[in-house]
Amino acid sequence: MHSNPMNVPPVSVADALAALQAQFKSPRLRQRATMLWGTRGVGKSSIVRQLAAAHGVPLVDLRLTTIEPVDIRGAIYADERLEKTVWFPPEFLPGADQPEGVLFLDELTAADPRLQISAYSLILDRRVGRYELPAGWMVVAAGNAAFHGAVSHDMGTALADRLFHFHVVAGIDAFLAHALAQGFAPELMAFLKVRPDKLDDTEAQLAADHLIGASPRGWEDVSRVLLEMRDGLPEPVARRFVQGRIGAANAAEFFGVLKELRSGADVLALLAAEPGAATLKLLPTSLDGLYALAYGLVAACTDGERLARAMAIAGQLPEHRGPVPLPLAEVQTLIVELLAQHALQRGLEQALLQSPAYQRYAAARG
């Protein structure tokens, strides 16, 4: 595989979203369409939904692999007054009553070439047939390149020369922030914190000629399986689901680590333990266990009291002694950052800021 087939530097989901937001704010830049490239499940559609939501504008989402060319161009009819045949534009394209918004042309490179011709008219000329896109609308397209291992038709240089191009790649920090906000299973977040290379293994999947591999979207489904296991889904059945979503080798490694993650700290017992020796006794003695503790604590913080107690547990980490040296300061920082993010999302900032453990931590860092 060529080291950089796109000839543009890769960008994270967060950076791509920030660029699109800046583009939408600029009337000049908004007139030019943008193409999001990226492997499956990286979050291209999510970026566009967040863009429209951030600006409070409507989103027209067209999955080009599910429609026909006539669906975009519209239907032809005879106008007796003009003595000509003319086109009725489709109802889903925005009219003058919607002065601004985002038109999303998803799966552009996988669409039928005949359909792409109509889509290109919207991208290049902001019109198709008699229809013209309102000036306040921004066009964003998305798709996979051939080296992403997906069905893809080549994009000609004439079209490529009329677009901004962003090559979106999966970033572990952005994924974990999203996972934390969405309430993913803590064990999954802990595993990917230790093995960030497993977030997206498309290159290895293609090299081995495997159909199934790991992707951000796949790990989201794995989280769903783990949550079902809490409600009684038997592990042998769960393994089949996970194998069928991220591949046999990835599933075997994940379940191997999962045993260690679950045999580590009992988060609820830690939250209920007395400060001091009783807390230190319950802390995990492996790096995997510490990361599981970090995400498990955050998931269990449903109120200010638990949040303050979790901060106190983090405050005791430097006192912890195990059979092997562990990066306790690094894990402590991670826990505090996660708790701060969680507090902001849940409106629990005061509970965190007023906790003695946080005040000691802030003073030491200051």
Legacy VTK file of the C-alpha trace (Angstrom):
# vtk DataFile Version 3.0
C-alpha trace
ASCII
DATASET POLYDATA
POINTS 366 float
0.000 0.000 0.000
1.261 3.481 -0.817
2.240 5.379 2.320
-0.106 8.280 1.544
-2.407 7.528 -1.408
-4.632 10.536 -0.647
-1.735 13.018 -0.870
-3.256 14.920 2.078
-2.354 14.537 5.763
-4.787 12.487 7.854
-6.993 14.382 10.301
-8.865 13.270 13.393
-12.647 13.317 13.686
-12.408 16.351 15.977
-10.141 18.264 13.572
-12.381 17.464 10.593
-15.448 18.685 12.509
-13.668 21.902 13.515
-12.695 22.558 9.882
-16.250 21.973 8.636
-17.631 24.289 11.307
-15.230 27.009 10.200
-16.236 26.399 6.588
-19.932 26.691 7.394
-19.352 30.020 9.151
-17.678 31.443 6.030
-20.082 32.399 3.197
-17.169 32.149 0.758
-15.929 28.727 1.803
-19.459 27.367 2.124
-19.911 27.646 -1.643
-17.316 24.929 -2.234
-18.160 21.307 -1.406
-16.020 19.147 0.889
-15.240 15.448 0.554
-14.682 13.295 3.645
-12.604 10.202 2.953
-12.154 7.449 5.505
-12.459 3.778 6.282
-15.764 2.290 7.396
-17.010 3.186 10.830
-14.578 6.057 11.361
-17.366 8.561 12.026
-17.833 10.489 8.754
-21.635 10.548 9.035
-21.417 11.500 12.697
-19.235 14.505 11.838
-21.855 15.857 9.443
-24.719 15.313 11.897
-22.749 17.155 14.576
-22.027 19.984 12.120
-25.725 20.553 11.384
-26.673 20.245 15.060
-23.978 22.721 16.141
-25.370 25.388 13.821
-29.020 24.487 14.356
-29.689 24.003 10.640
-31.514 21.244 8.747
-29.606 18.254 7.394
-30.572 16.484 4.176
-28.857 13.085 4.280
-28.807 11.250 0.929
-27.407 7.702 0.926
-26.509 7.560 -2.740
-26.300 3.761 -2.875
-30.025 3.507 -2.073
-31.486 5.885 -4.653
-31.790 6.094 -8.424
-30.503 8.861 -10.731
-34.030 10.138 -11.311
-34.444 10.586 -7.548
-32.011 13.519 -7.628
-32.789 14.951 -11.055
-36.554 14.658 -10.540
-39.368 13.716 -12.908
-39.920 15.035 -16.407
-43.277 16.413 -17.485
-44.782 18.312 -20.414
-45.451 22.037 -19.919
-48.115 22.888 -22.492
-47.768 26.641 -21.923
-44.037 26.551 -22.684
-44.474 23.737 -25.209
-41.466 22.074 -23.630
-40.641 19.157 -21.384
-39.345 20.306 -17.995
-38.277 18.715 -14.725
-40.027 18.598 -11.361
-37.281 18.717 -8.694
-37.494 16.116 -5.892
-39.216 17.194 -2.671
-36.290 16.267 -0.405
-33.973 18.938 -1.863
-34.242 22.196 0.100
-36.346 25.045 -1.274
-36.309 28.791 -0.822
-38.118 28.425 2.524
-34.953 26.790 3.928
-32.246 29.400 3.303
-29.367 27.451 4.895
-28.438 23.933 5.914
-26.194 20.976 5.113
-26.683 18.656 2.129
-24.874 15.369 2.801
-24.096 13.083 -0.137
-23.017 9.900 1.603
-21.367 6.883 -0.065
-20.553 9.004 -3.112
-17.724 6.815 -4.403
-19.821 3.635 -4.103
-22.861 4.999 -5.972
-23.842 3.973 -9.475
-21.817 6.056 -11.986
-25.060 7.297 -13.567
-26.184 8.625 -10.198
-22.808 10.228 -9.606
-23.366 12.435 -12.668
-26.408 14.031 -11.013
-24.590 14.262 -7.693
-21.623 15.928 -9.381
-23.955 18.611 -10.739
-24.947 19.485 -7.189
-21.315 19.436 -6.083
-19.814 21.392 -8.962
-22.609 23.748 -10.002
-24.915 23.606 -6.942
-27.772 22.834 -9.299
-29.325 19.950 -11.217
-31.800 20.462 -14.043
-33.981 23.458 -13.150
-33.239 23.116 -9.436
-30.689 25.389 -7.747
-29.393 24.868 -4.201
-30.012 27.906 -1.946
-26.867 29.960 -1.390
-26.770 29.291 2.359
-26.485 25.525 1.973
-23.195 23.656 2.254
-22.537 20.407 0.399
-20.558 17.661 2.121
-19.837 14.332 0.432
-18.310 11.203 1.954
-16.984 7.909 0.746
-14.259 5.272 0.799
-11.237 5.055 -1.428
-10.226 1.778 -3.047
-7.355 1.336 -0.563
-9.893 1.350 2.288
-11.049 -2.057 1.075
-14.569 -0.912 0.145
-16.481 -0.852 -3.142
-15.327 2.357 -4.785
-15.441 3.980 -8.195
-12.500 6.190 -9.074
-13.037 9.928 -8.729
-11.724 11.821 -11.721
-9.232 14.628 -11.276
-11.699 17.132 -12.775
-14.118 16.503 -9.903
-11.418 16.127 -7.267
-10.063 19.528 -8.283
-13.369 21.158 -7.265
-13.479 19.867 -3.668
-11.814 20.316 -0.318
-10.558 16.886 0.777
-10.203 15.573 4.340
-8.814 12.105 5.030
-10.460 11.224 8.354
-8.737 8.608 10.503
-9.678 6.986 13.779
-8.017 8.577 16.809
-8.045 6.733 20.104
-8.456 9.851 22.267
-11.448 11.092 20.279
-13.009 7.625 20.286
-12.585 7.191 24.046
-14.089 10.628 24.685
-17.066 9.654 22.529
-17.307 6.257 24.235
-17.289 7.850 27.671
-20.002 10.336 26.708
-22.151 7.546 25.244
-21.791 5.204 28.220
-19.826 2.411 26.532
-18.785 -0.572 28.647
-15.797 0.450 30.824
-13.952 -2.804 30.052
-13.960 -1.970 26.356
-12.534 1.512 26.972
-9.852 0.061 29.240
-8.853 -2.512 26.600
-8.519 0.096 23.843
-6.575 2.403 26.145
-3.986 -0.365 26.463
-4.283 -1.532 22.826
-5.093 1.586 20.748
-3.770 -0.199 17.646
-6.854 -2.416 17.797
-9.291 0.463 17.273
-9.043 0.105 13.490
-7.083 -2.733 11.908
-8.175 -2.204 8.307
-4.654 -2.476 6.909
-3.996 -5.795 8.654
-7.451 -7.011 7.634
-6.823 -6.264 3.971
-3.306 -7.720 4.084
-4.707 -10.986 5.447
-7.606 -10.892 2.966
-10.134 -11.094 5.816
-13.703 -9.895 5.427
-14.229 -9.046 9.112
-12.003 -6.748 11.174
-12.072 -4.147 13.918
-13.376 -0.629 13.394
-14.733 2.119 15.666
-18.278 1.163 14.686
-17.493 -2.483 15.405
-16.256 -1.681 18.911
-19.468 0.219 19.562
-21.353 -3.001 18.866
-18.956 -4.941 21.103
-19.879 -2.536 23.900
-23.530 -3.395 23.348
-22.689 -7.090 23.689
-20.808 -6.486 26.949
-23.742 -4.573 28.385
-26.010 -7.474 27.427
-23.661 -9.840 29.288
-24.391 -7.864 32.451
-28.065 -8.624 31.882
-27.456 -12.348 31.528
-26.234 -12.996 27.988
-24.047 -16.151 28.315
-20.371 -15.638 27.531
-20.234 -18.348 24.801
-23.034 -16.543 22.954
-21.381 -13.168 23.528
-18.141 -14.526 22.061
-19.948 -15.482 18.861
-21.346 -11.971 18.502
-17.958 -10.365 19.138
-16.168 -12.759 16.759
-18.756 -11.941 14.109
-18.164 -8.215 14.551
-14.387 -7.723 14.916
-12.954 -11.063 13.748
-11.762 -14.208 15.525
-8.220 -13.071 16.433
-9.341 -9.704 17.814
-12.126 -11.366 19.790
-9.741 -13.951 21.281
-7.341 -11.256 22.448
-10.162 -9.104 23.802
-11.738 -11.899 25.854
-8.317 -12.888 27.146
-7.795 -9.390 28.517
-11.434 -9.140 29.621
-10.878 -11.840 32.243
-8.064 -9.810 33.760
-10.059 -6.605 33.595
-12.984 -8.158 35.423
-10.807 -9.867 38.026
-9.261 -6.504 38.954
-10.863 -3.824 41.066
-14.422 -4.104 42.316
-15.485 -0.523 41.657
-18.574 -0.629 43.848
-16.573 -2.148 46.719
-13.956 0.575 46.336
-16.578 3.306 46.397
-17.984 1.816 49.621
-14.584 1.220 51.278
-13.152 3.384 54.023
-10.343 5.736 52.975
-6.811 4.641 53.781
-5.660 1.046 54.107
-9.035 -0.463 53.206
-9.001 1.404 49.881
-5.369 0.568 49.090
-6.067 -3.112 49.680
-8.709 -3.133 46.917
-6.685 -1.328 44.231
-5.673 -3.463 41.205
-2.079 -4.595 40.771
-1.860 -4.606 36.943
-1.921 -1.866 34.314
-4.997 -3.388 32.641
-6.716 -3.422 36.020
-5.853 0.231 36.664
-7.304 1.326 33.335
-10.414 -0.732 34.056
-10.615 1.052 37.407
-10.357 4.460 35.699
-13.259 3.917 33.330
-15.276 1.904 35.835
-15.081 4.699 38.416
-16.323 7.268 35.932
-19.194 5.040 34.803
-20.268 4.538 38.437
-20.292 8.286 39.290
-24.012 8.967 39.088
-24.070 11.744 41.698
-21.849 14.263 43.447
-21.175 12.036 46.457
-19.796 9.218 44.327
-17.809 11.683 42.242
-16.090 13.064 45.343
-15.379 9.529 46.581
-13.915 8.553 43.178
-11.649 11.592 43.369
-10.524 10.482 46.834
-9.655 7.028 45.453
-7.611 8.679 42.695
-5.883 10.732 45.362
-4.641 7.564 47.074
-3.117 6.041 43.940
0.439 7.378 44.546
0.448 5.454 47.857
-0.315 2.145 46.109
2.367 -0.542 46.095
2.103 -3.694 44.037
4.329 -6.575 42.941
5.527 -4.623 39.868
6.059 -0.870 39.284
3.054 0.826 37.662
2.595 4.303 36.094
0.434 5.455 39.015
0.854 9.189 38.359
-0.199 8.718 34.731
-3.291 6.713 35.721
-4.136 9.244 38.434
-4.016 12.052 35.854
-6.210 10.042 33.517
-8.815 9.437 36.233
-8.904 13.108 37.211
-9.283 14.169 33.557
-12.086 11.649 33.023
-13.849 12.725 36.208
-13.593 16.384 35.190
-15.038 15.631 31.767
-17.808 13.554 33.343
-18.579 16.317 35.853
-18.939 18.901 33.091
-21.289 16.651 31.139
-23.450 15.860 34.189
-23.460 19.288 35.847
-21.410 18.021 38.814
-18.562 20.524 38.596
-19.069 21.862 42.130
-18.968 18.388 43.658
-15.579 17.844 42.033
-14.116 21.285 42.746
-15.205 21.228 46.398
-13.827 17.769 47.136
-10.726 17.901 49.388
-8.972 15.299 47.215
-9.345 17.444 44.100
-8.138 20.544 45.953
-5.034 18.668 47.124
-4.424 17.358 43.602
-4.807 20.821 42.061
-2.511 22.379 44.657
0.158 19.742 44.036
-0.063 20.189 40.271
-0.099 23.991 40.610
LINES 1 367
366 0 1 2 3 4 5 6 7 8 9 10 11 12 13 14 15 16 17 18 19 20 21 22 23 24 25 26 27 28 29 30 31 32 33 34 35 36 37 38 39 40 41 42 43 44 45 46 47 48 49 50 51 52 53 54 55 56 57 58 59 60 61 62 63 64 65 66 67 68 69 70 71 72 73 74 75 76 77 78 79 80 81 82 83 84 85 86 87 88 89 90 91 92 93 94 95 96 97 98 99 100 101 102 103 104 105 106 107 108 109 110 111 112 113 114 115 116 117 118 119 120 121 122 123 124 125 126 127 128 129 130 131 132 133 134 135 136 137 138 139 140 141 142 143 144 145 146 147 148 149 150 151 152 153 154 155 156 157 158 159 160 161 162 163 164 165 166 167 168 169 170 171 172 173 174 175 176 177 178 179 180 181 182 183 184 185 186 187 188 189 190 191 192 193 194 195 196 197 198 199 200 201 202 203 204 205 206 207 208 209 210 211 212 213 214 215 216 217 218 219 220 221 222 223 224 225 226 227 228 229 230 231 232 233 234 235 236 237 238 239 240 241 242 243 244 245 246 247 248 249 250 251 252 253 254 255 256 257 258 259 260 261 262 263 264 265 266 267 268 269 270 271 272 273 274 275 276 277 278 279 280 281 282 283 284 285 286 287 288 289 290 291 292 293 294 295 296 297 298 299 300 301 302 303 304 305 306 307 308 309 310 311 312 313 314 315 316 317 318 319 320 321 322 323 324 325 326 327 328 329 330 331 332 333 334 335 336 337 338 339 340 341 342 343 344 345 346 347 348 349 350 351 352 353 354 355 356 357 358 359 360 361 362 363 364 365
